Amino acid sequence: MITLLIDMDGVLTKDKEFTPFDYAPSFVKNLKEKGIPFRIVSNNSTRSPDLIVHKLRTKGFDLKNDDFISPVAVLPDYLRERNLNRLFVIGTQMLRSFLIERGFEVRDDHEVEAVVVGQDKEIDFGKIKAAVSAVFLSRAKIVPVNLSRIVRDSDGLYFPGAGSISRMIAYTTGYEEELPNLGKPSPQFIKLALRGLPSEEVYLISDDIYTDLMGAKELGIKTVFMTTGKYREEELERANFKPDHIFHDLRELENKIFEWSKG
């Protein structure tokens, strides 16, 4: 039995407004009708998982909350396990509210135990200064919600991901600890994503060569590169990476999935 871990951005949705690619809702519907196990996975840190599922439903996707997972779901347990309660957050107001609702103290100054770094389109000098001071003066831990290097915006242009911002803070402060990866494809994230699903033959379907597919291959997961997102096929040569499969649209992918499921 095959199991699919399907990236959201660049595979099912084309922008930050969750606009689906043509055929994407039908693709998900057909997987359900065929009984093919899957979970939609995303490194999106702007909203809680339940809010993202709600948004996807409004765009025509037939999904339950359990069909989706993001590193935001992993974050609270990671922080609690390390007794990190006082936080400075680079991220959206929704991420801040999510953490406050789960009992964490989110502060606006540098006297904290951890700097949580998510996607933040309103990042400014003040936030960078507070985050750097927290790590340099208060010895705060750096906790990226994911290690994404680069993110494509709705207008087709690009900006640094949470991983890049976190590495900048680490470099600036001489931070020597390894940055955790709470997002895909870290072992912790993949374990949670596969909970309750068969794990004998797992495929990760993604547009992200560097963050997703390279890491998945190291874990023994089969890699499927979609050219519909932020990287073109020519990027594979520059990355010196060969995925197990390459597809250019969801219909092409769907036909192959149905073949795999029979085999």
C-alpha positions in Angstrom: 0.0 0.0 0.0 1.4 3.4 -1.0 1.0 6.5 1.2 1.3 10.0 -0.2 2.6 13.1 1.7 1.5 16.0 -0.5 3.0 19.4 -0.2 0.4 22.2 -0.3 2.2 25.3 -1.7 3.3 24.8 -5.3 1.6 21.5 -5.7 -2.1 22.0 -4.7 -2.2 25.8 -4.3 -0.5 28.5 -6.3 -0.3 31.5 -4.0 -0.6 32.7 -0.4 -4.4 33.1 -0.9 -4.6 29.3 -1.2 -5.9 29.6 -4.8 -6.0 26.0 -6.1 -4.3 24.8 -9.2 -6.6 23.6 -11.9 -7.8 20.1 -11.0 -6.3 20.2 -7.5 -9.7 19.7 -5.6 -10.6 16.9 -8.0 -7.2 15.3 -7.5 -7.8 15.2 -3.7 -11.4 14.0 -4.2 -10.2 11.2 -6.5 -7.6 10.0 -4.0 -10.3 9.7 -1.4 -12.6 7.8 -3.7 -9.8 5.4 -4.6 -9.0 4.9 -0.9 -5.3 5.9 -1.4 -3.9 7.0 2.0 -2.5 10.6 2.0 -1.9 13.6 4.2 -1.4 17.2 3.0 1.8 18.5 4.5 3.0 22.1 4.6 5.7 24.3 6.3 3.2 27.2 6.4 3.6 29.0 9.7 1.1 31.9 9.1 -2.0 30.1 10.4 -2.9 27.2 12.7 -3.5 23.9 10.9 -7.3 24.0 11.6 -7.5 27.5 10.0 -5.7 26.4 6.9 -8.0 23.4 6.5 -11.0 25.7 6.8 -9.5 28.0 4.2 -8.9 25.1 1.8 -12.5 23.9 2.3 -13.7 27.3 1.1 -11.5 26.8 -2.0 -13.3 23.5 -2.9 -11.1 20.9 -1.2 -13.0 18.1 0.6 -10.8 17.8 3.7 -11.0 16.8 7.4 -8.7 18.5 9.9 -6.8 15.2 10.2 -5.9 15.3 6.5 -3.5 18.2 7.0 -0.4 18.8 9.2 2.0 21.7 9.5 5.0 22.3 11.9 2.8 24.7 13.9 1.2 21.5 15.3 4.7 20.3 16.4 5.8 23.6 17.9 4.0 23.6 21.3 5.2 20.2 22.3 8.8 21.0 21.2 8.8 24.2 23.4 7.2 22.5 26.4 9.7 19.6 26.3 12.5 22.1 26.7 10.7 24.3 29.3 10.7 27.3 26.9 7.8 29.4 28.0 8.8 33.1 27.5 8.9 33.7 23.7 9.7 36.4 21.2 7.9 35.6 18.0 8.9 36.6 14.5 5.7 35.7 12.7 2.1 36.5 12.1 -0.4 37.7 14.7 -2.2 34.4 14.2 1.0 32.5 15.2 1.4 34.7 18.2 -2.3 34.1 19.2 -1.9 30.4 18.6 1.0 30.2 21.1 -0.7 32.5 23.7 -3.8 30.3 23.5 -1.6 27.3 24.4 -0.3 28.9 27.5 3.0 30.5 26.4 4.1 34.0 27.4 4.7 36.0 24.2 6.7 39.1 24.8 7.7 42.1 22.8 11.2 42.5 24.4 14.4 40.5 24.4 14.0 39.0 27.9 12.8 35.7 26.7 13.9 32.0 26.6 13.4 31.4 22.9 13.0 33.2 19.7 10.4 31.5 17.5 10.9 32.3 13.8 8.0 31.8 11.3 7.0 33.6 8.1 6.6 37.3 8.7 5.8 39.8 5.9 6.0 42.6 8.5 9.4 41.9 9.7 11.3 45.1 10.5 14.5 46.5 12.2 12.8 46.4 15.6 11.9 42.8 15.4 15.4 41.8 14.1 17.0 43.9 16.9 14.9 42.3 19.6 15.5 38.8 18.3 19.3 39.3 18.0 19.4 40.8 21.5 17.4 37.9 23.0 19.9 35.4 21.7 23.0 37.5 22.3 22.1 39.0 25.7 19.5 36.6 27.2 21.0 33.4 25.7 17.6 32.6 24.1 17.2 29.5 21.9 16.5 30.0 18.2 13.4 27.9 17.2 12.5 28.2 13.5 9.1 26.8 12.7 10.7 25.4 9.6 14.0 25.6 7.8 12.7 26.9 4.5 15.4 28.8 2.6 13.2 30.8 0.1 9.5 31.4 -0.3 7.7 32.5 -3.5 5.1 35.2 -2.9 1.8 35.6 -4.7 3.3 38.0 -7.2 5.9 35.5 -8.3 8.8 37.1 -6.5 10.7 35.6 -3.6 11.7 36.4 0.0 13.8 34.6 2.7 12.1 31.7 4.5 12.2 31.1 8.2 15.3 29.0 7.9 17.2 31.8 6.3 16.1 34.4 8.9 17.1 32.0 11.7 20.5 31.3 10.2 21.0 35.1 9.9 20.3 35.5 13.6 22.5 32.6 14.4 25.4 33.9 12.4 25.0 37.4 13.9 25.1 36.2 17.5 27.7 33.4 17.1 25.0 30.9 18.1 26.6 27.4 17.9 23.7 25.1 18.6 22.1 23.2 15.6 18.9 24.8 14.5 16.0 22.3 14.9 13.8 21.4 12.0 10.2 21.1 13.1 8.9 21.1 9.5 9.1 18.7 6.7 10.9 16.5 6.2 12.4 16.2 9.7 11.9 12.7 11.3 9.7 14.2 14.0 7.4 15.9 11.4 7.3 12.8 9.2 6.4 10.5 12.1 3.5 12.8 13.0 2.4 13.1 9.3 2.3 9.3 9.0 0.5 8.6 12.2 -2.4 6.2 11.5 -1.2 5.7 7.9 0.7 2.8 6.2 4.4 3.5 6.1 5.8 0.7 4.0 6.0 2.8 0.8 5.9 6.5 1.2 6.1 9.2 -1.5 6.7 12.9 -0.7 5.3 15.1 -3.5 6.8 18.6 -3.5 8.0 21.5 -5.5 10.8 22.2 -3.0 14.1 20.5 -4.0 16.3 21.7 -1.2 14.0 21.8 1.9 11.7 18.8 1.2 13.0 16.4 -1.4 16.7 16.2 -0.4 15.8 15.5 3.2 13.1 13.0 2.3 15.5 11.0 0.2 17.9 10.8 3.2 15.0 9.2 5.1 14.4 6.6 2.5 11.2 8.2 1.3 10.5 8.2 -2.5 10.7 11.7 -4.0 8.3 13.3 -6.5 9.3 16.7 -7.9 6.5 18.9 -9.2 7.5 21.6 -11.6 4.4 23.7 -10.8 6.0 25.6 -7.9 9.0 27.7 -7.1 11.7 25.7 -8.9 12.0 24.8 -12.6 13.2 21.5 -13.7 16.6 23.0 -14.6 17.2 23.6 -10.9 17.7 19.9 -10.4 21.0 20.0 -12.3 22.2 23.0 -10.2 21.2 21.2 -7.0 22.9 18.0 -8.2 19.7 16.1 -7.2 17.8 13.4 -9.0 14.3 12.8 -7.7 12.6 9.4 -8.2 9.9 11.0 -10.4 9.2 14.3 -12.1 5.7 15.6 -13.1 4.4 18.7 -14.6 0.7 18.7 -13.6 -1.7 16.9 -11.3 -3.5 14.8 -13.9 -0.2 13.3 -15.0 0.7 12.6 -11.4 -2.7 11.1 -10.7 -2.5 8.6 -13.5 0.9 7.4 -12.2 -0.4 7.2 -8.6 -3.2 4.9 -9.7 -0.6 2.7 -11.4 1.5 2.6 -8.3 -1.5 1.7 -6.1 -2.2 -1.4 -8.3 1.4 -2.6 -8.3 
